[in-house]
Amino acid sequence: MILERKVLDMRFYFVRHGTTINNQNHTFNGGGVDPILTDAGQREAYRLGKTLATVNFDVCFSSPLKRAQKTAELVLQANTRTIPQIKILPTLTEMDLGKWDGVAIDDLKKDSQIENYFYAPDRFNGHLIQAETYQDVKKRAYKALQEICSQVAFNQNILVASHGLLLTTLLNSLCDVPLHDIRKDGLVPTSSVTIFESSDGQDFHLKKWAIKPLK
């Protein structure tokens, strides 16, 4: 169980949503599609909530996509403290994958951008498929973080429910990982929490990376 700490820093709990039907079926799961969580995905999210049960969340922000909102609801449902309302933040939406969204990954193996998408994010030209680039999503993710920081106070615990591509891009960038390396270790797992602290909303310090609940 992750216990609440008593310091003056803001503490951010970045949660990736639980497993969806698209994740399970290996289809692209960007911002243009909104599949529901699987039953297993819902159980994962609730177990993560049990891991965070004693954290007194002061505020919660979520992507508008229902897979992130449902994950936030399940995490908070397991909490033993006062439950905040979930604030919807459009800038937390998953990376838009344009024409790829909802398509089976295996069907796009010959696409000119597929290697860049997985292995060279800095060279991925999403605009060719009417999608965002990693540079686009990094910029938007930082905007989301700025929006959150403008609405919270010091010594608050902030729950942020979002998505694999956006969070992997943002969280690695906060650790000064260059864009071309952000997918080197894969995406942050579904139903995992990564914790950062900040004393000023500018510099962020990693405390725990991609913690998964025990089964």
C-alpha positions as YAML, in Angstrom:
chain: A
units: angstrom
residues:
- id: 1
  name: MET
  ca: [0.00, 0.00, 0.00]
- id: 2
  name: ILE
  ca: [1.25, 3.49, -0.88]
- id: 3
  name: LEU
  ca: [0.89, 5.76, 2.14]
- id: 4
  name: GLU
  ca: [0.23, 9.47, 2.12]
- id: 5
  name: ARG
  ca: [3.26, 11.61, 2.83]
- id: 6
  name: LYS
  ca: [3.40, 14.82, 4.88]
- id: 7
  name: VAL
  ca: [5.49, 17.40, 3.02]
- id: 8
  name: LEU
  ca: [4.79, 20.76, 1.44]
- id: 9
  name: ASP
  ca: [5.34, 19.66, -2.15]
- id: 10
  name: MET
  ca: [2.55, 18.98, -4.58]
- id: 11
  name: ARG
  ca: [2.40, 15.27, -5.26]
- id: 12
  name: PHE
  ca: [1.11, 14.06, -8.63]
- id: 13
  name: TYR
  ca: [-0.25, 10.54, -9.10]
- id: 14
  name: PHE
  ca: [-0.28, 9.90, -12.86]
- id: 15
  name: VAL
  ca: [-2.49, 6.90, -13.65]
- id: 16
  name: ARG
  ca: [-2.84, 5.15, -16.99]
- id: 17
  name: HIS
  ca: [-6.31, 3.74, -17.60]
- id: 18
  name: GLY
  ca: [-7.10, 0.04, -17.28]
- id: 19
  name: THR
  ca: [-7.04, -2.44, -20.14]
- id: 20
  name: THR
  ca: [-9.59, -1.80, -22.90]
- id: 21
  name: ILE
  ca: [-11.04, -3.97, -25.64]
- id: 22
  name: ASN
  ca: [-8.67, -2.30, -28.12]
- id: 23
  name: ASN
  ca: [-5.65, -3.03, -25.93]
- id: 24
  name: GLN
  ca: [-6.79, -6.63, -25.66]
- id: 25
  name: ASN
  ca: [-7.34, -6.96, -29.42]
- id: 26
  name: HIS
  ca: [-4.08, -5.20, -30.37]
- id: 27
  name: THR
  ca: [-5.73, -2.38, -32.27]
- id: 28
  name: PHE
  ca: [-4.61, 1.25, -32.19]
- id: 29
  name: ASN
  ca: [-6.13, 3.00, -29.21]
- id: 30
  name: GLY
  ca: [-5.55, 6.71, -29.70]
- id: 31
  name: GLY
  ca: [-7.62, 9.78, -29.05]
- id: 32
  name: GLY
  ca: [-10.00, 9.14, -31.92]
- id: 33
  name: VAL
  ca: [-11.54, 6.00, -30.39]
- id: 34
  name: ASP
  ca: [-13.06, 5.43, -26.98]
- id: 35
  name: PRO
  ca: [-13.47, 1.74, -26.13]
- id: 36
  name: ILE
  ca: [-14.68, 0.70, -22.71]
- id: 37
  name: LEU
  ca: [-12.57, -1.05, -20.10]
- id: 38
  name: THR
  ca: [-12.70, -4.82, -20.13]
- id: 39
  name: ASP
  ca: [-13.90, -6.58, -16.98]
- id: 40
  name: ALA
  ca: [-10.26, -7.33, -16.21]
- id: 41
  name: GLY
  ca: [-9.39, -3.68, -16.83]
- id: 42
  name: GLN
  ca: [-12.00, -2.59, -14.31]
- id: 43
  name: ARG
  ca: [-10.66, -5.01, -11.73]
- id: 44
  name: GLU
  ca: [-7.11, -3.75, -12.36]
- id: 45
  name: ALA
  ca: [-8.18, -0.15, -11.82]
- id: 46
  name: TYR
  ca: [-9.99, -0.98, -8.60]
- id: 47
  name: ARG
  ca: [-6.96, -2.91, -7.30]
- id: 48
  name: LEU
  ca: [-4.82, 0.11, -8.05]
- id: 49
  name: GLY
  ca: [-7.28, 2.17, -6.04]
- id: 50
  name: LYS
  ca: [-6.85, -0.22, -3.12]
- id: 51
  name: THR
  ca: [-3.09, 0.34, -3.35]
- id: 52
  name: LEU
  ca: [-3.75, 4.09, -3.08]
- id: 53
  name: ALA
  ca: [-6.61, 3.75, -0.59]
- id: 54
  name: THR
  ca: [-5.07, 5.85, 2.19]
- id: 55
  name: VAL
  ca: [-3.94, 8.72, -0.03]
- id: 56
  name: ASN
  ca: [-6.06, 11.79, 0.62]
- id: 57
  name: PHE
  ca: [-6.61, 13.05, -2.92]
- id: 58
  name: ASP
  ca: [-7.41, 16.75, -2.89]
- id: 59
  name: VAL
  ca: [-8.27, 16.96, -6.57]
- id: 60
  name: CYS
  ca: [-8.63, 14.65, -9.56]
- id: 61
  name: PHE
  ca: [-8.20, 15.45, -13.25]
- id: 62
  name: SER
  ca: [-9.11, 13.11, -16.08]
- id: 63
  name: SER
  ca: [-9.02, 12.91, -19.83]
- id: 64
  name: PRO
  ca: [-12.54, 13.23, -21.28]
- id: 65
  name: LEU
  ca: [-12.31, 9.74, -22.80]
- id: 66
  name: LYS
  ca: [-14.48, 7.31, -20.87]
- id: 67
  name: ARG
  ca: [-11.72, 4.73, -20.35]
- id: 68
  name: ALA
  ca: [-9.75, 7.29, -18.32]
- id: 69
  name: GLN
  ca: [-12.82, 8.62, -16.49]
- id: 70
  name: LYS
  ca: [-13.91, 5.11, -15.51]
- id: 71
  name: THR
  ca: [-10.42, 4.34, -14.24]
- id: 72
  name: ALA
  ca: [-10.44, 7.50, -12.11]
- id: 73
  name: GLU
  ca: [-13.87, 6.57, -10.73]
- id: 74
  name: LEU
  ca: [-12.70, 3.07, -9.79]
- id: 75
  name: VAL
  ca: [-9.49, 4.32, -8.17]
- id: 76
  name: LEU
  ca: [-11.47, 6.80, -6.08]
- id: 77
  name: GLN
  ca: [-14.16, 4.23, -5.30]
- id: 78
  name: ALA
  ca: [-11.55, 2.20, -3.42]
- id: 79
  name: ASN
  ca: [-10.29, 5.22, -1.48]
- id: 80
  name: THR
  ca: [-10.93, 5.52, 2.26]
- id: 81
  name: ARG
  ca: [-10.61, 9.31, 2.43]
- id: 82
  name: THR
  ca: [-12.77, 12.20, 1.21]
- id: 83
  name: ILE
  ca: [-13.43, 11.72, -2.51]
- id: 84
  name: PRO
  ca: [-12.93, 14.75, -4.80]
- id: 85
  name: GLN
  ca: [-15.00, 15.39, -7.89]
- id: 86
  name: ILE
  ca: [-13.37, 14.43, -11.18]
- id: 87
  name: LYS
  ca: [-12.46, 17.45, -13.30]
- id: 88
  name: ILE
  ca: [-12.34, 16.84, -17.05]
- id: 89
  name: LEU
  ca: [-9.32, 18.26, -18.83]
- id: 90
  name: PRO
  ca: [-9.39, 17.94, -22.66]
- id: 91
  name: THR
  ca: [-5.62, 18.40, -22.93]
- id: 92
  name: LEU
  ca: [-5.19, 15.02, -21.16]
- id: 93
  name: THR
  ca: [-6.79, 13.20, -24.13]
- id: 94
  name: GLU
  ca: [-4.73, 10.44, -25.72]
- id: 95
  name: MET
  ca: [-2.53, 11.16, -28.76]
- id: 96
  name: ASP
  ca: [-4.70, 11.37, -31.87]
- id: 97
  name: LEU
  ca: [-3.67, 8.58, -34.24]
- id: 98
  name: GLY
  ca: [-5.80, 9.76, -37.14]
- id: 99
  name: LYS
  ca: [-6.41, 7.06, -39.78]
- id: 100
  name: TRP
  ca: [-4.78, 4.41, -37.59]
- id: 101
  name: ASP
  ca: [-7.24, 4.70, -34.70]
- id: 102
  name: GLY
  ca: [-9.23, 1.51, -34.26]
- id: 103
  name: VAL
  ca: [-7.20, -0.38, -36.91]
- id: 104
  name: ALA
  ca: [-5.45, -3.66, -36.08]
- id: 105
  name: ILE
  ca: [-1.72, -3.10, -35.59]
- id: 106
  name: ASP
  ca: [-0.92, -6.12, -37.77]
- id: 107
  name: ASP
  ca: [-2.79, -4.54, -40.69]
- id: 108
  name: LEU
  ca: [-0.37, -1.59, -40.75]
- id: 109
  name: LYS
  ca: [2.96, -3.39, -40.66]
- id: 110
  name: LYS
  ca: [3.88, -2.04, -44.11]
- id: 111
  name: ASP
  ca: [2.95, 1.57, -43.40]
- id: 112
  name: SER
  ca: [5.87, 3.95, -43.97]
- id: 113
  name: GLN
  ca: [5.52, 5.43, -40.47]
- id: 114
  name: ILE
  ca: [5.06, 2.28, -38.40]
- id: 115
  name: GLU
  ca: [8.75, 1.83, -37.51]
- id: 116
  name: ASN
  ca: [9.06, 5.47, -36.52]
- id: 117
  name: TYR
  ca: [5.91, 5.25, -34.40]
- id: 118
  name: PHE
  ca: [7.29, 2.41, -32.32]
- id: 119
  name: TYR
  ca: [11.06, 2.97, -32.43]
- id: 120
  name: ALA
  ca: [11.87, 6.55, -33.51]
- id: 121
  name: PRO
  ca: [9.25, 8.86, -32.01]
- id: 122
  name: ASP
  ca: [11.15, 12.00, -32.98]
- id: 123
  name: ARG
  ca: [10.88, 10.99, -36.66]
- id: 124
  name: PHE
  ca: [7.23, 9.89, -36.60]
- id: 125
  name: ASN
  ca: [5.32, 12.09, -39.07]
- id: 126
  name: GLY
  ca: [1.78, 11.72, -37.79]
- id: 127
  name: HIS
  ca: [0.51, 14.40, -40.12]
- id: 128
  name: LEU
  ca: [0.79, 11.91, -43.01]
- id: 129
  name: ILE
  ca: [-2.03, 9.90, -41.42]
- id: 130
  name: GLN
  ca: [-3.95, 12.91, -40.07]
- id: 131
  name: ALA
  ca: [-2.57, 12.24, -36.59]
- id: 132
  name: GLU
  ca: [-0.56, 14.12, -33.98]
- id: 133
  name: THR
  ca: [3.20, 13.81, -33.78]
- id: 134
  name: TYR
  ca: [5.00, 13.03, -30.55]
- id: 135
  name: GLN
  ca: [6.14, 16.65, -30.54]
- id: 136
  name: ASP
  ca: [2.48, 17.69, -30.70]
- id: 137
  name: VAL
  ca: [1.45, 15.46, -27.83]
- id: 138
  name: LYS
  ca: [4.44, 16.52, -25.71]
- id: 139
  name: LYS
  ca: [3.47, 20.17, -26.14]
- id: 140
  name: ARG
  ca: [-0.15, 19.41, -25.28]
- id: 141
  name: ALA
  ca: [0.79, 17.31, -22.27]
- id: 142
  name: TYR
  ca: [2.92, 20.13, -20.87]
- id: 143
  name: LYS
  ca: [-0.02, 22.48, -21.41]
- id: 144
  name: ALA
  ca: [-2.20, 20.07, -19.42]
- id: 145
  name: LEU
  ca: [0.33, 20.02, -16.60]
- id: 146
  name: GLN
  ca: [0.45, 23.82, -16.55]
- id: 147
  name: GLU
  ca: [-3.35, 23.93, -16.41]
- id: 148
  name: ILE
  ca: [-3.35, 21.52, -13.48]
- id: 149
  name: CYS
  ca: [-0.66, 23.44, -11.59]
- id: 150
  name: SER
  ca: [-2.63, 26.67, -12.00]
- id: 151
  name: GLN
  ca: [-5.61, 25.07, -10.23]
- id: 152
  name: VAL
  ca: [-3.95, 23.33, -7.28]
- id: 153
  name: ALA
  ca: [-2.13, 24.36, -4.13]
- id: 154
  name: PHE
  ca: [1.00, 23.22, -2.36]
- id: 155
  name: ASN
  ca: [0.74, 20.21, -0.06]
- id: 156
  name: GLN
  ca: [-1.97, 18.69, -2.25]
- id: 157
  name: ASN
  ca: [-2.27, 15.18, -3.66]
- id: 158
  name: ILE
  ca: [-3.35, 15.31, -7.30]
- id: 159
  name: LEU
  ca: [-4.73, 12.31, -9.17]
- id: 160
  name: VAL
  ca: [-4.34, 12.51, -12.96]
- id: 161
  name: ALA
  ca: [-5.99, 9.84, -15.15]
- id: 162
  name: SER
  ca: [-4.80, 9.70, -18.72]
- id: 163
  name: HIS
  ca: [-3.33, 7.44, -21.41]
- id: 164
  name: GLY
  ca: [-0.31, 5.42, -22.43]
- id: 165
  name: LEU
  ca: [1.16, 7.56, -25.20]
- id: 166
  name: LEU
  ca: [0.50, 10.90, -23.53]
- id: 167
  name: LEU
  ca: [1.77, 9.81, -20.13]
- id: 168
  name: THR
  ca: [4.82, 8.00, -21.49]
- id: 169
  name: THR
  ca: [5.75, 11.11, -23.46]
- id: 170
  name: LEU
  ca: [5.12, 13.51, -20.58]
- id: 171
  name: LEU
  ca: [6.66, 11.50, -17.75]
- id: 172
  name: ASN
  ca: [9.82, 10.62, -19.66]
- id: 173
  name: SER
  ca: [10.16, 14.25, -20.70]
- id: 174
  name: LEU
  ca: [9.91, 15.31, -17.04]
- id: 175
  name: CYS
  ca: [12.89, 12.99, -16.46]
- id: 176
  name: ASP
  ca: [14.79, 14.72, -19.30]
- id: 177
  name: VAL
  ca: [14.62, 11.68, -21.58]
- id: 178
  name: PRO
  ca: [15.07, 12.87, -25.20]
- id: 179
  name: LEU
  ca: [12.10, 12.41, -27.49]
- id: 180
  name: HIS
  ca: [13.75, 9.71, -29.60]
- id: 181
  name: ASP
  ca: [14.18, 7.53, -26.47]
- id: 182
  name: ILE
  ca: [10.79, 7.94, -24.80]
- id: 183
  name: ARG
  ca: [9.53, 4.53, -26.00]
- id: 184
  name: LYS
  ca: [12.80, 2.72, -25.33]
- id: 185
  name: ASP
  ca: [11.33, 0.94, -22.29]
- id: 186
  name: GLY
  ca: [7.79, 0.68, -23.68]
- id: 187
  name: LEU
  ca: [4.68, 2.50, -22.56]
- id: 188
  name: VAL
  ca: [3.76, 2.91, -18.91]
- id: 189
  name: PRO
  ca: [1.54, -0.11, -18.13]
- id: 190
  name: THR
  ca: [-2.23, -0.03, -17.91]
- id: 191
  name: SER
  ca: [-3.56, 0.53, -14.37]
- id: 192
  name: SER
  ca: [-0.21, 1.77, -13.11]
- id: 193
  name: VAL
  ca: [0.66, 4.87, -11.13]
- id: 194
  name: THR
  ca: [3.76, 7.05, -11.50]
- id: 195
  name: ILE
  ca: [4.40, 9.60, -8.77]
- id: 196
  name: PHE
  ca: [6.17, 12.94, -9.09]
- id: 197
  name: GLU
  ca: [6.61, 15.78, -6.62]
- id: 198
  name: SER
  ca: [7.08, 19.48, -7.31]
- id: 199
  name: SER
  ca: [7.57, 22.45, -5.02]
- id: 200
  name: ASP
  ca: [6.98, 25.09, -7.68]
- id: 201
  name: GLY
  ca: [5.10, 23.56, -10.62]
- id: 202
  name: GLN
  ca: [8.23, 23.92, -12.76]
- id: 203
  name: ASP
  ca: [10.69, 21.27, -11.59]
- id: 204
  name: PHE
  ca: [9.34, 17.75, -11.10]
- id: 205
  name: HIS
  ca: [11.05, 14.97, -9.20]
- id: 206
  name: LEU
  ca: [10.29, 11.30, -9.77]
- id: 207
  name: LYS
  ca: [9.39, 9.33, -6.64]
- id: 208
  name: LYS
  ca: [7.96, 6.06, -8.03]
- id: 209
  name: TRP
  ca: [7.70, 4.79, -11.61]
- id: 210
  name: ALA
  ca: [4.82, 2.70, -13.01]
- id: 211
  name: ILE
  ca: [3.71, 0.92, -9.84]
- id: 212
  name: LYS
  ca: [1.21, -1.87, -10.55]
- id: 213
  name: PRO
  ca: [-1.19, -3.25, -7.93]
- id: 214
  name: LEU
  ca: [-0.55, -6.70, -6.54]
- id: 215
  name: LYS
  ca: [-2.93, -9.37, -7.83]
...
